[in-house]
Amino acid sequence: MFGYIQPNKDELRFREYNEYRAYYCGLCKCIGQEFGEPMKIALSYDCAFIALLLTGLAGVENTCKCRCAYKPLSRARMAAVQDEYILFAADADIILAYCKLDDNWRDDKNPGAAAGKAAMKRAFQKARERSPQLYKAIHEGIRELSDLEQANAPELDAPADAFARMMKNVALTAPVESSQNRLALGHMLYHLGRWVYLVDAWEDREKDAKKGSYNPFLASGADKDRAEFLLNCSLNEAINAYELLYIKAHESLLDNIIKDGCPLKNSEVLGGNNDKSL
């Protein structure tokens, strides 16, 4: 994924920071145990958020002390214990990374993407076999998005909606017991996915213009005012849907990520050096 869904670390209390790090490290450890140490390269902040959110909905707070294989001289730190929620996030990380590489190979015949696919093939097959509905949601979503990008879709809504629906379908395959929570989670991830796609496109438009790559803002000619309106609307709708969730654990940390971290990233991208017209 893209790495935009992160906490505002300046506003985290010490306990919340350790809590977030425990789930990030727990997901990293799970990926290594399930798919092999090299596959940790697929680890993303976005899937760490999914693991944290699913455990929050389930009321799970299960951690243990462990050492990091990459920091053997550091003392043991807390990490979330592997469960069905963290395993789901790990499968999502692997499937997303592989499908993105596959998309890059089909579009550009990029040799790096081909090498990446070969390296990830066994891990991908394991994740796909364990989570076939998750794979279907991601594969179909990325394929639809790729078709729109290849057609140089001249409007913002179509590609953003394709990515958003993919994230909603991911939510519908997640291990969530409450039907009310599942419905709200689907709405939340739809709008959060829409925001992620658009904020990434806005931030990358200068780079995409130089490379000649597709970018919905370049294709549509939308200006900063239009971008700001769409990003704020999507993020506000995601926050409204989040408010409908019944969170049993990690509530203050999740509040920080959704209500503080994402708006901060939104402001940084809109107000940063990338706000130049092209």
C-alpha positions as CSV (number, residue, x, y, z in Angstrom):
1,M,0.0,0.0,0.0
2,F,1.1,3.6,0.4
3,G,2.1,4.3,4.0
4,Y,-0.1,7.3,4.6
5,I,-2.1,5.8,7.5
6,Q,0.1,6.5,10.4
7,P,-0.2,8.1,13.9
8,N,0.8,11.6,14.7
9,K,3.7,10.6,16.9
10,D,4.1,14.0,18.4
11,E,0.7,13.7,20.0
12,L,1.1,10.1,21.2
13,R,1.5,9.3,24.9
14,F,4.4,7.0,25.7
15,R,2.0,4.0,26.3
16,E,0.3,4.6,23.0
17,Y,3.6,4.8,21.2
18,N,4.7,1.4,22.7
19,E,1.3,0.0,21.8
20,Y,1.6,1.0,18.1
21,R,5.2,-0.2,17.9
22,A,4.1,-3.6,19.4
23,Y,1.6,-4.2,16.6
24,Y,3.9,-3.0,13.9
25,C,6.6,-5.3,15.2
26,G,4.0,-8.1,15.7
27,L,3.0,-7.8,12.0
28,C,6.6,-7.8,11.0
29,K,7.3,-10.9,13.0
30,C,4.3,-12.7,11.6
31,I,5.3,-12.0,8.1
32,G,8.8,-13.4,8.8
33,Q,7.4,-16.5,10.5
34,E,4.8,-17.2,7.9
35,F,6.6,-16.3,4.7
36,G,10.3,-16.0,5.4
37,E,12.5,-13.1,6.6
38,P,13.0,-11.6,3.1
39,M,9.3,-11.0,2.8
40,K,9.4,-8.5,5.6
41,I,10.1,-6.0,2.8
42,A,6.4,-6.0,2.1
43,L,5.6,-4.7,5.6
44,S,3.5,-1.5,5.5
45,Y,2.1,1.1,7.9
46,D,-1.3,0.7,6.3
47,C,-1.5,-3.0,7.0
48,A,-0.2,-2.4,10.5
49,F,-3.2,-0.1,10.9
50,I,-5.5,-2.9,9.7
51,A,-4.1,-5.3,12.2
52,L,-4.6,-2.7,15.0
53,L,-8.1,-1.9,13.9
54,L,-9.3,-5.5,13.7
55,T,-7.8,-6.3,17.1
56,G,-9.5,-3.2,18.4
57,L,-12.9,-4.3,17.1
58,A,-12.3,-7.7,18.7
59,G,-11.1,-6.3,22.0
60,V,-7.7,-8.1,21.7
61,E,-4.7,-6.8,23.6
62,N,-2.2,-9.7,23.6
63,T,1.5,-8.9,23.5
64,C,4.8,-10.6,24.6
65,K,8.4,-9.7,24.8
66,C,10.7,-10.7,21.9
67,R,13.9,-9.6,20.3
68,C,14.3,-8.2,16.8
69,A,16.4,-10.3,14.5
70,Y,17.7,-7.1,12.9
71,K,18.6,-5.5,16.2
72,P,20.2,-8.4,18.2
73,L,22.0,-6.1,20.6
74,S,18.9,-4.3,21.6
75,R,16.8,-5.4,24.6
76,A,13.6,-7.3,24.1
77,R,10.6,-5.2,23.2
78,M,6.9,-5.9,23.2
79,A,5.3,-7.3,20.1
80,A,1.7,-8.4,19.4
81,V,1.1,-12.1,19.5
82,Q,0.1,-13.7,16.2
83,D,-3.6,-14.2,15.9
84,E,-6.2,-14.3,13.1
85,Y,-6.3,-10.5,12.8
86,I,-2.6,-10.1,12.5
87,L,-2.4,-13.0,10.1
88,F,-5.1,-11.4,7.9
89,A,-3.1,-8.2,7.8
90,A,0.0,-10.2,6.9
91,D,-1.8,-12.0,4.0
92,A,-3.1,-8.6,2.8
93,D,0.5,-7.2,2.9
94,I,1.9,-10.0,0.8
95,I,-1.0,-10.2,-1.7
96,L,-1.0,-6.4,-2.2
97,A,2.7,-6.3,-2.8
98,Y,2.6,-9.2,-5.2
99,C,-0.4,-7.9,-7.2
100,K,1.2,-4.5,-7.5
101,L,4.4,-6.1,-8.9
102,D,2.3,-8.2,-11.3
103,D,0.5,-5.0,-12.4
104,N,3.9,-3.2,-13.0
105,W,5.1,-6.2,-15.0
106,R,2.0,-6.3,-17.2
107,D,2.0,-2.5,-17.8
108,D,5.7,-1.8,-18.3
109,K,7.5,-5.2,-18.6
110,N,9.7,-3.9,-15.7
111,P,12.5,-6.4,-15.1
112,G,12.6,-5.4,-11.4
113,A,8.9,-6.3,-11.1
114,A,9.5,-9.7,-12.7
115,A,12.3,-10.4,-10.2
116,G,10.2,-9.3,-7.3
117,K,7.3,-11.5,-8.5
118,A,9.7,-14.5,-8.7
119,A,11.0,-13.8,-5.2
120,M,7.5,-13.5,-3.7
121,K,5.8,-16.3,-5.6
122,R,5.9,-18.9,-2.8
123,A,4.8,-16.4,-0.2
124,F,2.0,-15.1,-2.4
125,Q,0.7,-18.6,-3.1
126,K,0.5,-19.4,0.6
127,A,-1.4,-16.2,1.3
128,R,-3.7,-16.7,-1.6
129,E,-4.6,-20.3,-0.6
130,R,-5.3,-19.2,3.0
131,S,-7.3,-16.1,2.1
132,P,-8.9,-16.7,-1.3
133,Q,-11.6,-14.0,-0.9
134,L,-9.0,-11.5,0.2
135,Y,-7.0,-12.3,-2.9
136,K,-10.1,-12.0,-5.1
137,A,-10.9,-8.5,-3.7
138,I,-7.3,-7.2,-4.2
139,H,-6.7,-8.8,-7.6
140,E,-9.9,-7.6,-9.1
141,G,-9.5,-4.1,-7.7
142,I,-6.0,-3.7,-8.9
143,R,-6.9,-5.1,-12.3
144,E,-9.8,-2.6,-12.7
145,L,-7.5,0.3,-11.5
146,S,-4.8,-0.8,-14.0
147,D,-7.3,-0.9,-16.9
148,L,-8.4,2.7,-16.1
149,E,-4.9,3.9,-15.8
150,Q,-3.9,2.3,-19.1
151,A,-6.9,4.0,-20.7
152,N,-5.6,7.3,-19.3
153,A,-9.0,7.9,-17.6
154,P,-9.6,11.6,-17.8
155,E,-11.7,11.9,-14.6
156,L,-10.7,11.6,-11.0
157,D,-13.7,9.6,-9.7
158,A,-13.3,6.4,-11.7
159,P,-9.8,5.4,-10.5
160,A,-10.3,6.7,-7.0
161,D,-13.6,4.7,-6.8
162,A,-11.9,1.5,-8.1
163,F,-9.3,1.7,-5.4
164,A,-11.9,2.6,-2.8
165,R,-14.2,-0.4,-3.7
166,M,-11.2,-2.7,-3.5
167,M,-10.5,-1.5,0.1
168,K,-14.2,-1.9,0.9
169,N,-14.2,-5.5,-0.4
170,V,-11.1,-6.2,1.7
171,A,-13.1,-5.1,4.7
172,L,-15.9,-7.5,3.8
173,T,-13.5,-10.4,3.9
174,A,-11.9,-9.4,7.3
175,P,-12.5,-11.4,10.5
176,V,-15.2,-9.2,12.0
177,E,-18.0,-10.7,14.1
178,S,-20.5,-7.9,14.4
179,S,-22.5,-7.2,11.2
180,Q,-22.8,-3.6,12.3
181,N,-19.1,-3.2,12.7
182,R,-18.5,-4.9,9.3
183,L,-20.9,-2.5,7.6
184,A,-19.3,0.5,9.2
185,L,-15.8,-0.8,8.5
186,G,-16.7,-1.3,4.8
187,H,-17.8,2.4,4.6
188,M,-14.7,3.5,6.5
189,L,-12.2,1.7,4.3
190,Y,-14.0,2.8,1.1
191,H,-13.5,6.4,2.0
192,L,-10.1,5.9,3.5
193,G,-9.0,4.0,0.4
194,R,-10.3,6.9,-1.8
195,W,-8.4,9.4,0.3
196,V,-5.2,7.3,0.1
197,Y,-5.4,7.0,-3.6
198,L,-6.0,10.7,-4.1
199,V,-3.5,12.0,-1.6
200,D,-0.8,9.7,-3.2
201,A,-1.7,10.9,-6.7
202,W,-1.6,14.6,-5.6
203,E,1.8,14.1,-3.9
204,D,3.2,12.2,-6.9
205,R,1.9,14.4,-9.8
206,E,5.2,16.2,-10.4
207,K,7.2,12.9,-10.5
208,D,4.5,11.3,-12.7
209,A,4.7,14.3,-15.1
210,K,8.4,13.9,-15.5
211,K,8.1,10.1,-16.1
212,G,5.1,10.4,-18.3
213,S,3.2,8.1,-15.9
214,Y,-0.6,8.2,-15.5
215,N,-1.9,10.5,-12.8
216,P,-5.6,11.3,-12.4
217,F,-4.9,15.0,-11.4
218,L,-2.8,15.5,-14.5
219,A,-5.3,13.6,-16.7
220,S,-8.2,15.6,-15.4
221,G,-6.5,19.0,-15.1
222,A,-7.8,19.4,-11.5
223,D,-6.2,22.2,-9.5
224,K,-5.3,22.4,-5.8
225,D,-8.7,23.7,-4.8
226,R,-10.3,20.7,-6.4
227,A,-7.8,18.4,-4.8
228,E,-8.3,19.9,-1.3
229,F,-12.0,19.6,-1.6
230,L,-11.9,15.9,-2.6
231,L,-9.3,14.9,-0.1
232,N,-11.1,16.7,2.8
233,C,-14.4,15.1,1.8
234,S,-13.0,11.6,1.6
235,L,-11.2,11.9,4.9
236,N,-14.2,13.4,6.7
237,E,-16.4,10.6,5.5
238,A,-13.9,8.0,6.6
239,I,-13.8,9.7,10.1
240,N,-17.6,9.7,10.2
241,A,-17.8,6.0,9.4
242,Y,-15.0,5.3,12.0
243,E,-17.2,7.0,14.6
244,L,-19.9,4.3,14.0
245,L,-17.5,1.4,15.0
246,Y,-17.7,-0.2,18.4
247,I,-14.0,-0.1,19.4
248,K,-13.2,-2.4,22.4
249,A,-9.4,-1.9,22.5
250,H,-6.7,0.6,21.3
251,E,-9.3,3.3,21.1
252,S,-7.1,6.3,21.9
253,L,-4.4,5.1,19.6
254,L,-6.8,4.5,16.7
255,D,-8.4,7.9,17.4
256,N,-4.9,9.4,17.0
257,I,-4.3,7.7,13.7
258,I,-7.7,8.5,12.1
259,K,-8.5,11.9,13.6
260,D,-5.0,13.3,14.0
261,G,-2.4,11.4,11.9
262,C,-4.3,11.2,8.7
263,P,-5.4,14.9,8.8
264,L,-1.8,15.9,9.5
265,K,-0.6,13.9,6.5
266,N,-3.4,15.5,4.4
267,S,-2.2,19.0,5.4
268,E,1.4,18.2,4.8
269,V,0.7,16.9,1.3
270,L,-1.6,19.8,0.3
271,G,0.7,22.4,1.8
272,G,4.1,21.0,0.9
273,N,6.4,21.6,-2.0
274,N,4.2,19.5,-4.2
275,D,1.5,22.2,-4.5
276,K,3.0,23.8,-7.6
277,S,0.9,23.8,-10.7
278,L,2.4,21.9,-13.6
